[in-house]
Amino acid sequence: MGCVSTAAHVGGSQVLDNIPTALAEGNFVGKIVGEELRVPTMQDRISKMLKNSDTFIALLSGIGTLEEIFQIASWTQLNNHHKPIGMLNVDGFFNKLLSFLDQAEEEIFIPYSARQIFIFASTAEEMIDKLEDFVYKPDPVAAQIEWSKGSSTKKRKIDLSLNL
């Protein structure tokens, strides 16, 4: 994370690092430039990333990054946001993941609207071009879901009666 934040900062970008306190105090991520926002949990990290980001870009990485991008993708499927996820596919690193996503869409396990937010590119320049051209096309069913504060706190009456 430190190398990426430094390069982004040097390039003139605003850098906001959302990092769980346990990782920051354990010095697991190296030096961060820009603003550091410590959060209590990984879940808080993802929530803050979603709130403060226009897009997400995954570099060659492991399980933690995959968990984060799939959680963010699932929130798109539930109409919580419409921000693209860029996958920098250096030397074909994400080719099998791309194939999996394409197959899952073909077999109707994920809708087109959720699949389209994954943007794959081999170079940073190609990634930026694709992200700038990205236009979200909502799923008609998911578009009916309302995540405003008022709707999430409404009590719903559920009929649990058993008729024999």
Disulfide bonds with the S-S distance in Angstrom:
none
